[in-house]
Amino acid sequence: MTIIAIDGPAAAGKGTLARRLAAELGFDYLDTGLIYRAVGMNLRRGGTDPADEAAAEAAALALVPSDLAASDLRGDDAAQAASKVAAIPGVRAALLEFQRRFAHTPPGGKGAVLDGRDIGTVVCPDAEVKLFVTASLEKRAERRLKELQAAGRGGIQSAVLADMKERDDRDRNRSVAPLRPADGAIVLDTSDLDADQAFALALSSVRSGVPVLR
């Protein structure tokens, strides 16, 4: 079983890269950013307050990979629900176990690609391949602004830049699982790379790091 752990800050391109690697290698992909949203929305759809600790922990324990395919996980309601369940220790413990279980026993049985903020450092420190995907703050803000505009949501680059810097500082300086490259991680800076160039470098790194995939 091969596990590929991909970490990095927002808008560095790790999600796109993770999906492409999974598709290329025939591995299962887990977008760990959706799991708290999925728990929160499972509760809301059932008429339960996501802040209900007992119910939230039960929902986290009952989460299955197919729940992440729901169509309502990208909106503001899901974000608000996620913020509530994420504050509950029992939920965090259950979802840590969910991620580890997915990584070690992926549905397809061949391998798993997970992306997030602490996959290589906390969730899967035993991953065969660890990538840390990053880019300059300015380039990431530019990418995020384009995403917002493509989605029909306005934005000012200076505001997007400030928001991203604040999030970076929070992620890197938090006391629990701060954002950093895992020991042994390959750092991939995508500032001056397009999606195809980043993918080619990542795939080469993966294949050189795992003999069976050469």
N, C-alpha and C positions, 0 to 999 in steps of 0.2 A: 504494500500500500504506500503510495507516494502522496505526501502533503506539501503543497506550495502555499506559503504564508506571504501575503502582500500587505505591507503597511505603508502609511504615508499621510501627509496632510490633505486637506480638502482641495479638489480641483487639480491634483497632480496628475490625474489620468489613471489611477490605480484600478478603478472599477472597470473601465473599458479594457484595460490590459488583462485584468483577471478573467473577464468573460471570454476574451479572445484566446487566452492560453487554455482555458478549460475546454473550449470548443475544438481547438487544434489537437489537444492531447486526449480528448474523449473523457475528461474528468468531470466530476460534478462541481458546480460552483455555488458558493454560499455568500450572498451579500449580507454581511453581518449588520450593516446599518439598518436593515429592514426588520430585524427580529424583535426589537422593542416596539416598533410600530405595529407589528403583527399581533403581539400580545395585547397592546392597548386597544386595537380595533376589534379584536375578537371579543373583548369585554364590552366595548361600546355597542357592538351589533347585538349583543345579548341584553342590553339595557342595564349594564353594571358599570358603576363608576370606576375608572381605572385606578383611582386612589385607594380603593378597597384592598387592603394588603392581603387578606386571606384569599380573596377571589383572584387577585393579580398573580399571586404565587401559584395558585392552582392552574391558571391559564398558561403561565410560563412552563409549568411541568407538562402540560398537555400539548404544547406546541409541536407541530409536525412540519416538515419541509414544504409541503403543499400549501400551507397557510401563507407562505411568502409570495405566492402568485396572485394574491387578492389584488383587485384593481384600485382599491382605495387607500393604498399605503403611502402614496406620495404627497398627499395634500396636507393642509394645515391642521385638520382635525387629527390626523394620524400623528403629526409631530407633537401636538399638545398631549395626546394620550400617551405617547412614548415618554415624554418628559415626566409624567406622573409615575408610570410603572418603573422607570429607570431609577427612581429614588428609593425603591423598596429592596432591601438587602436580599430577601428570599428570591426575588425575581432575578436579580443579578447572578446569584449563585446557580439558579436553575438554567439560565441562559448560557452561562459559561459551560455548564455540562452539556447543553444542547449543541454548542459549537464544537466541543471536543468530540462528542459522539458522532456528529456529522463528518468531522475530519477523519476519524479513525474507521468509521463504517459508512462511507458514502453510499447513497442509493444504488449507483451504478457499479460499485465494487472495484473500480479501477484506481481511482485517486481523487483527490479533492483540492480545490483552489479556494482559499478564503481571503477576503480583503477587509481591512478595517484599520484600527488605530493601534491595537495591541495583540495582533495575531501571533507574530513571531516572538514577542516578549512574554506574553501571559497565556494566551489560549493554547498555542501549539509551539512551545519552545523546542520541541523535538522534531519540528518540520524538516524534511530533507532539503528543501530549498526555501530560503528567506530572501525576499526582495523588499527594499525600502525605496518607494517611488516618490520623488520629490521634484520640485521646480521652484523657480524664483517666485517670491510673493507677487511681484508685478505681473508675471506671466499667468499665474493661477487666478489672479483677480480678473485679468482680461478674459480668460476662458470662462469664468463664472458669469461675467457680465454677458457674454455671448449666449450662454445657456439661458439666462433670464430673458434676454431679448427674443430668443427663439421660442420661448414658452409664452410670449406675449406679455411679459412682466417687465415694466420699466426698471431702470437702475442707473445710478450715477457712479462712474468708475471710482471716484474718490471715496464714496460711501462703501462700495463693495470692498475696496482695498482696506479700509479701516475695519470693517466687520471681519474680514479674513485674518487680519493681523491680530485682532482681539481673540479670535478663536484659536489661532496658532499658539498664542501666549498661554491661553487657558489649557490647551491640550498638552503643551510641553512642560508646564509647571504644576500640573495637578499632582497631588500626593499619591494617588493610586494609579498605577499603570500609565505613567507619562509617555507621551509620544516620543519615540526615539528608535533608531535602527537597532534591531535585535543583534545579539552577538552572532557574528558570522554572516550577517546579511550583506547582500550585494546592493549597493546604493546606485540607483538609476535616476539620473537627473534628466528630466524631459523638457527642460526649458527651451532648448533649441532643436527639439525633435518633433516630427509629426507622428501621428498615431502608428503608421506603418513602421517607421524607423524604431520607435520605442518597442513595438511588438517584436521586431526582428532581434533586437538586443536582448530583450527579456527571454525569448524562446531559446536563444543561443546560451544564455546563462543557465537556464533550467536544464537544458540537455547536457551541458558540460558538467553540471553538478550532480546529475542522477544518471549513472552509467546505463541503466536499462532503457532510458529514453533517447539514447543517442541514435 
